[in-house]
Structure formats: C-alpha cells, structure tokens
C-alpha cells in the first residue's frame, strides 16, 4: 500500500496524473443520419420551427412505430413490452416478437465473446529467457507478494474509493491469493503487509507450506513472512532485523538459509520439469522498506543493513547464492535502484527526497548531476552507518524481471514492470526480486498492461486479491552448488 500522489511511472521516469478511461454516452449512439436509419425528409420552411421543437421522445416514438409495423407483419404473436429508448432517457412502447428472441441470442453471444476476451487479457503469462538455460537443472520458483494488510486497507479507505467493499474483505482476498499460489506453484514465498499471519499460516499449511513471521515494532500491526514447501526445502537458519534498534523506524526484514532436499525433481520444487542433481543451499531475504518518500536517509539505511546481513550469511554458509525480495517503496528510475544494481552510490549527488523516486522521479537513470546536495551528519549516519557520503555493497545483484525481456506494454526501459501496485493514488513499480550471479532467470510471470489494469479502476479487484501484483520468477543455479 502506498500513499503518494496519484502518479503513473512511465518508462521515461516521468510522473503524470492518471485519468480513468472515458466512455461514450449512449445518447451519442444511433442518431438519425449515422447510417443506422434512413435520412429524414427535409422539412419545409413553414414547418421548420415546428420540426425544430420535436423532442427526442417524439423521434423515438416515430422509430418505434415504424419498427412496430414491421414486426407485426412478421408474426401474429406479439407481446407488448417496455424498453429503453437509447436516444433518450425516456421509454417507448414497442412489440417483442419471435425476432426479438434471436436478437437477444445474438447479443448474448457477443457479450460472452467480450467476456472471454477480457478474461484472456487479464490473464498473466510466463515470459521465458532468450538464453539457453537447459544445462541448469536445479531450479526454484520464488514469489514476492505484498498482500495488503487488512488494517492498512481499513485505515486508508481513500485509496480504495473505486473498489467494491466485498473485494476488500479478507475472506474474499485470501481465497484469490491461495488460487494464485496454486496456479504459480512457488517453492519459496516472501510476503509483506501480513497482519493475519495465523490465518495465512493455517491456509498455507494445507497447501504444504511452512512459514516464519516477523511483526513490525511499535504500533504497527503487520509484518513480513517467508513460507517454503516443507517437503522440498529445509530451513537451516533464520534471523530478522528490527530497524528500530538502529533508529531506522519500525520496519523489519527477514533472512533465512534454506537447503534443497536431495533427489527431488525440479517440478516438485516449484519449477519446470527437470531432475535435481545435488543438494543446494541459498539465502532468502524479505523486506518491506519505509514508505515515507521524504526520508531517503532511512530508506538507504534499511536497505544497507539488509544487504550487509545477506552477504554475511552467504559467506558464513559457504559463499552460497542469495535471493532478495520485497516492497522497496522505490521506483526503477531512483537512486535506490541505482545503488542496488551498481553496488555503489554517492549520496551527496542526490537530494534526500529523490532517493526513492516517489516524489521527483529522474527523467533519465543515466543522468549524473554535478550539483552537491547537503546532508546533515545525522542523515549521513542513518544512511551509511558511518557518516561517510558513499555507500557500497558487495553483492553482485541482478533483477530477475530485468533479466528476462518482456513486452513494451508491461515493461519500462530498464526491463522492470511498468506497474506492480495500483490504487486510487498510485500506479507504478515498487516491488522487486533480486538475485546474485549464482542464479540465472529462466522465466518470470509478466505483469499486466496498463490499459488492462486501468479498467479495474484500482486494486484489489474481482480477480486480484491485493493492491499489489505478485512477482514470480524461476531461477536456476549456474554452478556446481554448495554442499551443506
């Protein structure tokens, strides 16, 4: 859930107000002279003024009478009925005959065809890597999903003005979430905004998953949760960070070390059908970064600690691969994204409010400003931990989605989804799955085109159980692995 100004992040990094699609008024349809009716006779000069006062109601009656005379000749079994005149808001009387039945049948077929097209449009599809990944047999499907906290939705009703109340109901939404999990078949899942953990845990245990949970500190009611298929993975280690201990607000993150069970097929592990040949270990991190766009220093501090802890665990367990997922509350054109991809960041080259790209998205990610921004000593300490002006991390991270080409309708210039979150005040990308170079992406579940999302007028919806879209990717190990 995001509370920023209602913007849409384009592939050029611009934020522009989003306007719902306009619909044609029925009053503009089927007028005389548009080809659907024969042109009317030209009125004489003496009757022009009288004709000009003819109401739409009279025109509708005239058409109805003509249609009535034609229909009476078709059959002798007429039934009088009240129908809406599409050229006005009034009603006219017409006669329904046997031809009406066939008309309704044709209309029903057209409606069904439209429903099928709409259903096909809002179906998410797998997009596959253009590289040859067939040699890499050990694969795991990862999911990252901000499932919208129940209390967060209730406390911010203004974000969901266009959403029917039943679609915000947790009992309804959790069924949709479970349906997605069954369809995507993930092996490891990272959830954010979890405030009904016991309910979610009970639901997923029936699906064969086991989970760990870390609640946010302070007055917050939600937290992060990691679930895994308990038959296919073993949890070797678990830890979490409460950022409040570092003066970095009440957000939290989780870090787990998992081991693949030996002699399981990759299909069973939530991956494509290929046989697993070894036991492997890897680190999984899950984070929900502070929302506040003005506090780029705190956002950087949270991500910095997250990356440092993931690297430490990787080294402690034998330099094993790392997968990091979550809601970073940062845009693809932001300094935060630059820090993750390039492993370094000169903080003083960016204004604190620009770090996440939520307020002032950069027009060009490669643009380098020569302007030096002033950060206070306290802000630098929170961001870097030392008061230095440069940030560096040692993980060589790649974005799973950027590693698999998608269509221009769903991706920006960096390869990231155009939209991962959508409500009445925000449309853009803030969710990611990152991996080290020990993994290679095999496929990703593409997001939805903007025009398809726009027709929902905001999430959650009848089909989607959160105001975020789940990110799902299949990653393959690229080397011999690590025996643990």
C-alpha positions in Angstrom: 0.0 0.0 0.0 1.3 3.4 -1.0 0.1 6.9 -0.1 1.9 9.0 -2.6 0.4 11.4 -5.1 -1.6 9.6 -7.8 1.0 9.1 -10.5 2.0 6.7 -13.1 5.7 5.9 -13.7 6.4 5.7 -17.4 9.5 4.2 -18.9 10.9 7.7 -19.2 10.7 8.1 -15.5 8.0 10.8 -15.6 5.1 11.1 -13.2 1.9 12.2 -14.9 -1.7 12.3 -13.5 -3.7 9.3 -14.4 -7.2 9.8 -15.8 -9.7 6.9 -15.9 -10.8 6.0 -19.5 -13.7 7.9 -20.9 -16.8 6.2 -22.1 -19.2 7.2 -24.9 -22.6 8.3 -23.8 -25.5 6.2 -25.0 -27.1 9.4 -26.1 -24.5 9.8 -28.8 -25.3 6.4 -30.4 -27.8 5.6 -33.1 -28.7 9.2 -34.1 -30.6 9.8 -37.4 -28.2 10.1 -40.3 -25.4 8.0 -38.9 -26.2 5.1 -41.3 -28.3 3.1 -38.9 -31.5 4.8 -40.1 -32.6 6.3 -43.4 -32.1 10.1 -43.6 -35.1 12.1 -42.6 -37.1 14.1 -45.2 -36.1 17.8 -45.4 -38.8 19.9 -43.7 -40.5 22.7 -45.5 -39.8 26.3 -44.4 -43.2 26.6 -42.9 -42.7 23.6 -40.7 -39.1 24.2 -39.8 -39.9 25.8 -36.5 -42.4 23.1 -35.6 -39.9 20.4 -36.5 -37.1 22.0 -34.5 -39.3 21.7 -31.4 -39.7 17.9 -32.0 -38.3 16.2 -28.9 -36.2 13.1 -28.8 -39.2 11.4 -27.2 -41.2 12.0 -30.4 -38.4 10.8 -32.6 -38.1 7.7 -30.5 -41.9 7.1 -30.8 -41.7 7.6 -34.5 -39.0 4.9 -34.9 -40.8 2.6 -32.6 -44.0 2.8 -34.6 -42.1 2.0 -37.8 -40.4 -0.9 -36.1 -43.8 -2.0 -34.7 -45.4 -2.1 -38.1 -42.6 -4.2 -39.5 -42.7 -6.6 -36.6 -46.4 -7.1 -36.8 -46.1 -8.3 -40.3 -43.5 -10.9 -39.2 -45.8 -12.7 -36.7 -49.2 -12.6 -35.2 -48.0 -13.5 -31.7 -46.9 -10.1 -30.4 -46.3 -9.2 -26.8 -46.3 -5.6 -25.6 -43.2 -4.7 -23.5 -41.5 -1.6 -22.1 -38.0 -0.9 -23.5 -35.5 1.8 -23.1 -35.1 4.2 -26.0 -31.3 4.5 -26.5 -31.6 8.0 -28.0 -33.1 9.5 -24.9 -33.7 8.8 -21.2 -37.5 8.2 -21.8 -39.3 5.0 -22.5 -41.2 4.0 -25.6 -43.5 1.1 -26.2 -42.5 -1.5 -28.8 -43.6 -5.0 -29.6 -41.4 -8.0 -28.8 -41.9 -10.8 -31.3 -40.1 -14.0 -32.2 -37.4 -12.0 -33.9 -36.6 -10.4 -30.6 -35.5 -13.8 -29.2 -33.0 -14.3 -32.0 -31.7 -10.7 -31.4 -31.2 -11.4 -27.7 -29.4 -14.6 -28.5 -27.0 -12.7 -30.8 -26.5 -10.1 -28.2 -25.8 -12.7 -25.5 -23.2 -14.4 -27.8 -21.5 -11.0 -28.3 -21.4 -10.4 -24.6 -20.0 -13.9 -23.9 -17.3 -13.2 -26.6 -16.4 -10.0 -24.9 -16.1 -11.6 -21.5 -13.8 -14.3 -22.9 -11.6 -11.6 -24.5 -11.5 -9.7 -21.2 -10.6 -12.8 -19.3 -7.8 -13.6 -21.7 -6.5 -10.0 -21.4 -6.2 -10.1 -17.6 -4.5 -13.5 -17.5 -0.8 -13.2 -16.6 1.6 -15.1 -18.8 5.0 -16.6 -18.3 7.9 -15.0 -20.2 10.9 -17.1 -20.9 14.6 -16.2 -21.1 16.1 -15.8 -24.5 19.3 -17.5 -23.3 19.9 -21.3 -23.3 19.3 -22.3 -19.7 18.8 -26.0 -20.5 22.2 -27.0 -18.8 21.0 -25.6 -15.5 18.9 -28.3 -13.9 18.4 -27.1 -10.3 15.6 -24.5 -10.3 13.4 -22.9 -7.8 10.3 -20.7 -8.2 10.3 -17.6 -5.9 7.3 -15.3 -5.2 7.3 -11.9 -3.7 3.8 -10.5 -2.7 2.6 -7.5 -0.8 -0.8 -8.9 0.2 -2.3 -5.6 1.6 -2.7 -5.6 5.4 -6.3 -5.8 6.5 -6.0 -2.9 8.9 -4.0 -0.9 6.5 -6.8 -1.1 4.0 -9.4 -0.2 6.7 -7.4 2.8 7.8 -6.9 4.2 4.3 -10.3 3.9 2.7 -9.5 6.9 0.4 -7.1 4.7 -1.5 -9.8 2.3 -2.4 -12.8 4.5 -3.3 -13.3 2.6 -6.6 -13.1 -0.8 -5.0 -16.2 -2.7 -4.1 -16.3 -3.4 -0.3 -16.5 -7.2 -1.0 -13.2 -7.1 -2.8 -11.5 -5.6 0.2 -12.9 -8.4 2.5 -10.0 -10.5 3.7 -12.0 -13.8 3.4 -12.6 -13.0 -0.2 -9.0 -11.8 -0.9 -7.3 -14.8 0.8 -9.1 -17.2 -1.5 -7.7 -15.3 -4.5 -4.2 -15.3 -3.0 -4.5 -19.1 -2.5 -5.7 -19.5 -6.0 -2.6 -17.7 -7.3 -0.3 -19.8 -5.2 -1.8 -23.0 -6.6 -1.5 -21.7 -10.1 2.1 -20.4 -9.9 3.4 -23.3 -7.8 6.2 -21.4 -6.0 8.7 -23.2 -3.8 9.6 -20.1 -1.7 7.3 -17.2 -0.9 8.0 -13.8 0.6 5.0 -11.8 1.8 4.8 -8.2 3.0 2.0 -6.4 4.9 1.0 -9.6 6.7 -1.3 -8.8 9.7 -3.4 -12.1 9.7 -0.4 -14.4 9.9 -2.2 -17.2 11.9 -5.0 -17.2 9.3 -2.4 -17.2 6.4 -0.3 -19.9 8.1 -3.4 -22.1 8.6 -4.3 -21.6 4.9 -0.9 -22.4 3.6 -0.2 -25.4 5.8 -3.0 -27.1 3.9 -1.1 -26.4 0.7 2.1 -28.0 2.1 3.9 -24.8 3.2 5.6 -23.9 6.5 6.3 -20.3 7.5 8.1 -17.9 9.8 6.9 -14.4 10.7 8.4 -11.1 11.9 6.0 -8.4 13.0 6.8 -4.7 12.8 7.6 -3.0 16.0 5.7 -0.1 17.6 2.1 0.4 16.9 2.2 -1.3 13.5 0.0 -4.4 13.1 1.6 -6.0 10.0 4.9 -7.6 9.2 6.9 -9.9 6.9 6.5 -13.7 6.4 8.5 -16.3 4.5 6.9 -19.6 3.5 8.5 -22.6 1.9 7.4 -26.0 0.7 8.2 -28.1 3.8 8.7 -31.4 1.8 11.2 -29.8 -0.6 13.3 -27.4 1.5 14.8 -27.5 4.9 15.2 -24.3 7.0 18.8 -24.2 8.2 18.9 -20.7 9.7 16.5 -17.8 10.4 17.1 -14.3 11.6 15.4 -10.9 11.4 16.3 -7.2 11.8 14.1 -4.8 13.7 15.3 -1.5 12.3 14.1 0.4 15.3 17.2 -0.8 17.1 19.2 1.3 14.6 17.0 4.4 14.8 15.6 3.4 11.4 11.8 3.3 12.2 9.7 0.3 12.9 10.1 -1.7 9.7 11.6 -5.2 9.7 13.3 -7.6 7.4 13.8 -11.4 7.4 16.8 -13.6 6.3 16.7 -17.4 6.0 19.1 -20.1 4.8 17.4 -22.9 3.0 18.6 -26.3 1.7 17.1 -28.2 -1.1 16.2 -31.8 -0.2 18.1 -34.3 -2.2 16.6 -36.3 -5.1 13.6 -34.1 -5.6 12.5 -33.2 -9.1 12.6 -29.6 -10.0 8.9 -29.7 -10.9 8.2 -30.7 -7.3 10.3 -27.7 -6.1 8.0 -25.3 -7.9 10.0 -25.2 -11.1 10.0 -26.7 -14.6 10.3 -30.4 -15.2 14.0 -31.3 -14.9 15.8 -33.5 -12.4 17.7 -32.1 -9.4 21.2 -33.5 -9.2 22.5 -32.1 -5.9 21.8 -30.6 -2.6 22.0 -26.8 -2.6 21.8 -24.1 0.0 20.9 -20.4 -0.5 19.9 -17.3 1.3 16.5 -15.7 1.0 15.8 -12.2 2.2 12.4 -10.5 2.6 11.9 -6.7 3.3 9.3 -4.0 3.4 11.1 -0.7 3.3 9.7 2.5 4.9 7.2 4.3 2.7 7.9 8.0 3.6 9.3 9.5 0.4 10.9 12.3 2.3 13.2 10.0 4.3 15.6 8.7 1.8 18.2 8.5 4.5 16.2 6.0 6.5 15.3 4.0 3.3 19.0 3.7 2.4 19.9 2.7 6.0 17.3 -0.1 6.0 18.4 -1.5 2.6 22.1 -1.1 3.6 21.6 -3.3 6.7 19.5 -5.8 4.7 22.3 -6.2 2.1 25.1 -6.4 4.7 23.3 -9.2 6.6 22.5 -11.1 3.4 26.2 -11.0 2.4 27.3 -12.1 5.9 25.0 -15.1 5.8 26.2 -16.0 2.4 29.8 -16.1 3.5 29.1 -17.9 6.8 27.3 -20.7 4.9 30.0 -21.2 2.3 29.5 -18.3 -0.2 26.1 -19.5 -1.2 23.7 -17.7 -3.6 21.3 -15.0 -2.4 17.8 -14.1 -3.4 16.3 -10.8 -2.1 12.6 -9.9 -2.5 10.2 -7.3 -1.2 8.5 -4.0 -1.4 11.3 -1.4 -1.6 8.9 1.6 -1.9 11.3 2.9 -4.6 10.9 3.3 -8.3 13.1 1.8 -11.1 14.4 5.3 -12.0 15.5 6.1 -8.5 18.9 6.4 -6.8 17.9 3.4 -4.6 17.6 1.2 -7.7 21.0 2.5 -8.9 22.5 1.6 -5.6 21.2 -2.0 -5.9 22.3 -2.6 -9.5 25.7 -0.8 -9.4 26.6 -1.7 -5.8 27.6 1.9 -5.1 26.1 5.3 -4.6 27.4 8.8 -4.0 24.7 10.1 -1.6 25.6 13.8 -2.0 24.7 13.6 -5.7 21.1 13.1 -4.8 18.5 15.0 -2.8 17.2 13.1 0.2 13.6 13.2 -1.3 14.8 11.9 -4.6 16.4 8.7 -3.2 13.3 6.5 -3.8 12.0 8.4 -6.9 8.5 8.6 -5.4 8.3 12.4 -5.5 10.7 13.6 -8.1 11.5 10.6 -10.4 14.6 11.2 -12.5 13.9 11.6 -16.2 17.0 9.6 -17.1 18.6 6.9 -15.0 22.0 7.6 -16.5 21.8 11.3 -15.8 24.5 12.5 -13.5 24.0 15.8 -11.7 27.0 17.9 -10.9 25.1 19.6 -8.0 26.1 18.6 -4.5 23.3 18.3 -2.0 23.8 19.0 1.6 23.0 16.1 4.0 23.3 16.6 7.8 25.7 14.5 9.8 22.7 12.6 11.3 21.2 11.9 7.9 24.6 10.5 6.6 24.9 8.4 9.7 21.5 6.9 9.3 22.1 6.2 5.6 25.6 4.8 5.7 26.1 3.8 9.3 29.4 5.7 9.4 28.7 9.2 8.3 30.5 8.8 5.0 29.0 10.1 1.8 29.5 7.0 -0.2 27.6 3.7 0.0 28.9 0.3 -1.2 27.6 -3.2 -1.0 29.5 -6.4 -2.0 26.6 -8.4 -3.5 26.5 -8.6 -7.3 22.8 -8.2 -7.7 20.6 -8.7 -10.8 16.9 -8.0 -11.2 15.0 -11.2 -12.1 12.5 -9.3 -14.3 15.1 -7.1 -16.0 16.9 -10.4 -16.9 14.0 -11.7 -19.0 12.8 -9.5 -21.8 9.1 -8.5 -21.8 6.7 -6.6 -24.0 6.7 -2.8 -24.2 3.1 -2.9 -22.8 4.3 -4.3 -19.5 8.0 -3.2 -19.1 10.0 0.1 -18.9 13.3 0.9 -20.5 15.2 -0.8 -17.6 13.2 -4.0 -18.1 11.2 -3.7 -14.9 7.5 -4.0 -14.8 5.6 -0.7 -15.5 3.2 -1.4 -12.7 3.4 -3.6 -9.6 1.0 -1.6 -7.4 -2.2 0.3 -8.3 -4.8 2.1 -6.2 -6.6 5.5 -6.5 -3.5 7.5 -5.7 -0.6 5.5 -7.2 0.2 3.5 -10.2 3.8 2.3 -10.5 6.6 -0.2 -9.6 7.9 -0.7 -6.1 8.3 -4.5 -5.8 11.4 -6.5 -6.9 13.1 -9.8 -6.8 16.9 -9.6 -6.9 19.5 -12.4 -7.2 23.2 -12.9 -7.2 25.1 -14.1 -10.2 25.0 -17.6 -8.9 21.4 -17.7 -10.2 20.1 -17.1 -13.8 16.5 -16.3 -14.5 14.6 -19.0 -16.5 11.2 -17.3 -16.7 9.2 -14.6 -15.0 5.4 -14.1 -14.6 4.7 -11.0 -16.6 2.6 -8.3 -15.1 -0.5 -6.8 -16.8 -0.6 -4.0 -19.4 -1.6 -0.6 -18.1 -4.8 -0.4 -20.1 -6.0 -3.7 -18.6 -5.2 -2.6 -15.1 -6.9 0.7 -15.7 -10.2 -0.9 -16.5 -10.2 -2.3 -12.9 -10.1 1.3 -11.7 -7.9 0.1 -8.8 -6.9 -3.0 -6.9 -7.9 -5.2 -5.2 -10.5 -6.4 -7.7 -12.7 -9.3 -8.6 -9.7 -11.3 -9.7 -6.7 -9.9 -7.8 -6.5 -10.1 -4.0 -4.2 -7.1 -3.2 -3.3 -3.7 -4.4 0.0 -5.2 -5.5 0.7 -7.8 -8.1 2.6 -10.9 -7.1 6.1 -11.1 -8.6 7.1 -14.7 -9.6 10.3 -15.9 -11.2 12.0 -19.2 -11.8 15.8 -19.1 -11.0 18.3 -21.8 -11.9 21.7 -22.4 -10.2 24.5 -21.7 -12.5 27.4 -23.7 -10.9 28.0 -26.9 -9.0 26.3 -25.7 -5.9 27.3 -25.9 -2.2 27.0 -29.0 -0.1 25.9 -28.3 3.4 
